[in-house]
């Protein structure tokens, strides 16, 4: 019995000793990662107690203090357009964001409003890295100061940030010879490569519209996508990819907390996570004191220069985004009339996307320099080109080719009227163009006042190219032409008068 008991005891002890090797679970390590994205921050000050860099920086500081495993990223558009960027070409935004630097910044189309040289200058003085996987020089070489995929090691996690800009930037900004590869395809390829290279988490930081956002989400190549461009706030999660559309001017922010479990199964590393979207209305945020002091100083400097009355409008003015990009606008008429009057041109064409204040003015409003520069913040100049009527018609066709999308190419005009059919195929929508009381003559030469941006083909206005320029008539800032016109008139009374008509209405 003793012999049998000793044998049994040895057998049992051996079996018990072997159990941990055979069946003990591997305990997972849990990490809380916070992702904070923001984009489309144009105004350095708050608006109605919400947004602005002082509140944004306060939130970023608080998130980093609460969780050292925080990534703070920018997904495009801050150098322009704003009232002050017309003076400093966006330097104010660099100074303000350098106070609480991003971990990564992606250029939006508005980073190139003052040309690629200005963008590169601003990159050099940024205290944070800029990157985009789909932007190169014309020969495919890297753009100076612009990186690609960024890999961050945080609390044992290998996180790949995939930065991508909007591939339509050459159509809507002054990108020079820079080359923009397809946003969606390039970003997805980079995300898949990062995963193959061992990234635990893949995060897209993108400046692109919601159509492209949906394609990026559908690819399931990303764990998280932080996106700008649409000026709206949204969050979504389809069980694979978490998504945040990052609002405008830092008004509403959504930090995403990922509760990440790092484990092992069958000898392989496993990563599991769930997202927690938090909502921050910055109206409830106390501004960061350091940032507020700089913003207040900038505001004081602007006040001295801009709060000067230049004239009165007898009629109501409307520069709302949905109006200037889709129909005749009283503000659009004022601007186009001023361009024509100050140059003596036969026709003036202004792209609605260049009119930016997005507001209304009551009849009787005293107009100030601030008002006009808020409407025209890009620093564009008025140019006069001589073109045949056939090219004028081509420009008008372009103007209404994407009206259903609310595109900025929609034209505000002076010196002509036209009718168009939005249901007809793009390129064949315009009819009944009248210039100076007569039908547009395709062979006649007209002097056309435009801004230098669309003259160079911006917003799809290739039809304006190739004409004879008259440098003696242009070269002033569009905003200066409008201010001079209002001051000269003393009282203006622009109204919607049927310059642009929709067929059948």
Beta strands, then each sheet from edge to edge (+ up, - down):
strand 1: 29-38
strand 2: 70-74
strand 3: 104-105
strand 4: 130-131
strand 5: 135-136
strand 6: 146-147
strand 7: 150-154
strand 8: 157-164
strand 9: 179-180
strand 10: 201-207
strand 11: 224-228
strand 12: 233-237
strand 13: 242-246
strand 14: 252-253
strand 15: 256-265
strand 16: 268-277
strand 17: 280-281
strand 18: 309-313
strand 19: 317-318
strand 20: 347-351
strand 21: 360-361
strand 22: 366-368
strand 23: 382-388
strand 24: 411-414
strand 25: 416-420
strand 26: 430-435
strand 27: 438-439
strand 28: 445-451
strand 29: 468-469
strand 30: 491-492
strand 31: 500-502
sheet 1: 3+ 2+ 1+ 15- 16+
sheet 2: 4+ 6+
sheet 3: 5+ 9-
sheet 4: 7+ 8- 10- 11- 13- 12+
sheet 5: 14+ 17-
sheet 6: 22+ 18- 30-
sheet 7: 19+ 21-
sheet 8: 24+ 20- 28- 23+ 29-
sheet 9: 27+ 26- 25+ 31+
end
